Amino acid sequence: MSVNVQPLDEYVLAVQEDASNKTASGLFLPDNATEKPKIAKVLAVGKKVEEIKVNDRIIYKGYSTTEVKVENKDYILVKEEDVLAKIK
């Protein structure tokens, strides 16, 4: 997936994974009842980012992101220091 956004310095551009609308027991939840996951797929990284690469799946601090919409697509910008873990 090619994006027309290049993050600067220590920022990571990512797209959030969709929240599940189904509970473990099989009940469906309305959209407003599901919490956004704090997991995202990295699409681009700034020049100062050292440990995160494109296509990594990351867990990040939810309150520290900047949400942007570019060409009708939703993205988040996260500082590398606010990324808590990579998912293998």
C-alpha positions in Angstrom: 0.0 0.0 0.0 1.5 3.3 -1.1 0.8 6.4 0.9 1.3 10.0 0.1 2.4 10.9 3.6 6.0 10.8 4.8 6.3 11.2 8.6 9.1 13.4 9.9 11.9 12.7 12.4 10.7 10.2 15.1 7.1 9.7 13.9 5.5 6.5 12.5 2.5 6.5 10.1 0.2 3.6 10.7 -3.3 2.4 10.1 -5.4 1.1 13.0 -6.7 -2.4 12.9 -10.4 -2.8 12.9 -12.1 -3.5 16.2 -13.9 -6.8 16.5 -17.7 -6.3 16.6 -18.2 -9.8 18.2 -17.6 -10.9 21.7 -15.8 -14.1 22.6 -19.2 -15.7 23.3 -20.5 -14.7 19.9 -22.6 -11.7 20.7 -22.5 -8.9 18.1 -21.8 -5.4 19.4 -22.9 -2.1 17.8 -20.1 0.1 16.4 -20.4 2.7 19.2 -19.8 -0.1 21.9 -16.5 -1.3 20.5 -13.3 0.3 21.8 -10.7 1.1 19.1 -7.7 -1.3 19.4 -4.3 0.0 20.2 -2.8 -2.1 17.5 -1.8 -0.7 14.1 0.1 -1.7 10.9 3.1 0.6 10.1 2.9 2.2 6.6 5.9 4.6 6.8 8.5 5.8 9.3 10.5 9.0 9.8 14.2 9.3 9.3 15.1 9.1 13.0 13.0 6.0 13.7 15.4 3.1 14.5 13.5 0.1 15.8 10.3 0.1 13.8 10.0 -0.9 10.1 7.3 -0.6 7.5 4.8 -3.5 7.8 5.5 -4.1 11.5 2.4 -4.5 13.7 2.7 -2.3 16.8 1.0 -1.7 20.1 0.9 2.0 21.0 -0.3 4.4 23.7 -3.8 5.3 22.7 -3.8 8.9 24.0 -0.6 9.9 22.3 -1.6 9.7 18.6 -2.5 12.2 16.0 -5.4 11.1 13.8 -5.3 12.3 10.2 -7.4 11.8 7.1 -5.7 11.9 3.7 -7.5 11.2 0.5 -10.4 9.7 2.4 -8.3 7.3 4.4 -7.7 7.4 8.1 -4.2 7.2 9.5 -2.5 7.8 12.8 0.9 9.4 13.6 2.7 8.0 16.6 6.1 9.0 18.1 8.5 6.1 18.2 8.8 6.6 22.0 5.0 6.0 22.4 5.2 2.6 20.7 5.1 0.0 23.5 5.7 -3.2 21.5 6.0 -4.9 18.1 3.8 -8.0 17.5 5.6 -10.9 15.9 
